[in-house]
Amino acid sequence: MLKGLGDIGNLMKLQKEMKNIQKKLKAARVEDESNDGNVKAGVNGEFGLVDLSIDPEFLASGDAKKIEKSVMSAVNNAVEKMKQHSAEEMSSITGGLNIPGLN
C-alpha cells in the first residue's frame, strides 16, 4: 500500500543534496587570466565578477584596445571555469546525466 514512499524519500534526499550543492556553489570563487596573462579575473558561483587585476606595466602601455580584449578574455575564461566547476558539482548528484536546467 505504501510502496511509493521509498521514491519520495529518495527525492527528498536528492533535494537536500541539491540545496547543499547550491549553497556550496554560491560561496565558490574561481580565478583565471587572460590569454596573454596580463589580466586576472575572479568570479563567484553566481557568475559575478568579484576581482580584477591588471598588470601595471600592461596598463601603462596605454593601448586601450589590447587592455579591453585582455579584460574580456580574463572574465570570459573565469566564467567558463566556473561553469565547468558547477557542472562537475552537479554531476556528483545527477550521476553524469544531462538534466535540463541543472547545468
C-alpha positions as CSV (number, residue, x, y, z in Angstrom):
1,M,0.0,0.0,0.0
2,L,2.9,2.4,0.7
3,K,5.3,1.2,-1.9
4,G,5.9,4.7,-3.4
5,L,7.3,6.2,-0.2
6,G,10.8,4.9,-1.0
7,D,10.8,7.1,-4.1
8,I,9.6,10.1,-2.1
9,G,12.5,9.5,0.4
10,N,15.0,9.4,-2.5
11,L,13.5,12.6,-3.9
12,M,13.8,14.4,-0.5
13,K,17.4,13.2,-0.2
14,L,18.2,14.5,-3.7
15,Q,16.5,17.8,-2.9
16,K,18.6,18.2,0.2
17,E,21.8,17.4,-1.7
18,M,20.8,19.9,-4.4
19,K,20.4,22.6,-1.7
20,N,23.8,21.8,-0.2
21,I,25.5,22.0,-3.6
22,Q,23.7,25.2,-4.5
23,K,24.9,26.7,-1.2
24,K,28.4,25.5,-1.9
25,L,28.4,26.9,-5.4
26,K,27.1,30.2,-4.2
27,A,30.2,30.5,-1.9
28,A,32.6,29.3,-4.6
29,R,35.2,31.5,-6.2
30,V,37.4,30.8,-9.2
31,E,40.1,32.9,-10.8
32,D,41.5,32.7,-14.3
33,E,43.6,35.0,-16.5
34,S,43.6,36.5,-20.0
35,N,45.2,34.6,-22.8
36,D,48.2,36.9,-22.7
37,G,48.4,36.6,-18.8
38,N,48.2,40.4,-18.2
39,V,44.8,40.4,-16.6
40,K,43.3,38.2,-13.9
41,A,39.6,37.9,-13.1
42,G,37.8,36.3,-10.2
43,V,34.2,35.1,-10.5
44,N,31.8,33.8,-7.8
45,G,29.4,31.0,-8.0
46,E,26.6,33.3,-9.3
47,F,28.9,34.3,-12.2
48,G,29.5,37.8,-10.8
49,L,32.9,39.5,-11.2
50,V,34.4,39.8,-7.7
51,D,38.1,40.6,-8.5
52,L,40.0,42.1,-11.4
53,S,43.7,42.8,-11.6
54,I,45.7,44.3,-14.4
55,D,49.5,44.1,-14.7
56,P,50.7,47.7,-14.0
57,E,53.2,47.6,-16.9
58,F,50.5,46.4,-19.3
59,L,48.1,49.1,-18.1
60,A,50.9,51.8,-18.5
61,S,51.2,50.8,-22.2
62,G,48.0,52.8,-22.7
63,D,46.8,50.5,-25.5
64,A,43.1,50.6,-24.7
65,K,42.0,48.0,-27.3
66,K,44.6,45.4,-26.0
67,I,43.6,46.1,-22.4
68,E,39.9,45.8,-23.3
69,K,40.5,42.5,-25.1
70,S,42.6,41.2,-22.2
71,V,39.9,42.1,-19.6
72,M,37.2,40.4,-21.7
73,S,39.4,37.3,-22.1
74,A,40.1,37.1,-18.4
75,V,36.5,37.5,-17.4
76,N,35.2,35.0,-20.0
77,N,37.9,32.5,-19.0
78,A,36.9,32.8,-15.4
79,V,33.2,32.4,-16.2
80,E,33.9,29.3,-18.3
81,K,36.0,27.9,-15.4
82,M,33.1,28.5,-13.0
83,K,30.6,26.8,-15.5
84,Q,32.9,23.7,-15.5
85,H,33.2,23.7,-11.8
86,S,29.4,24.0,-11.4
87,A,28.8,21.2,-13.9
88,E,31.2,18.9,-12.0
89,E,29.5,19.6,-8.7
90,M,26.1,18.9,-10.2
91,S,27.2,15.7,-11.8
92,S,28.1,14.4,-8.4
93,I,24.3,14.1,-7.7
94,T,23.0,13.6,-11.2
95,G,25.4,10.8,-11.9
96,G,26.6,12.5,-15.1
97,L,23.1,12.7,-16.6
98,N,22.4,15.8,-18.6
99,I,19.3,17.1,-16.8
100,P,18.0,20.4,-18.4
101,G,18.1,23.3,-16.0
102,L,20.7,21.8,-13.6
103,N,23.9,22.6,-15.6
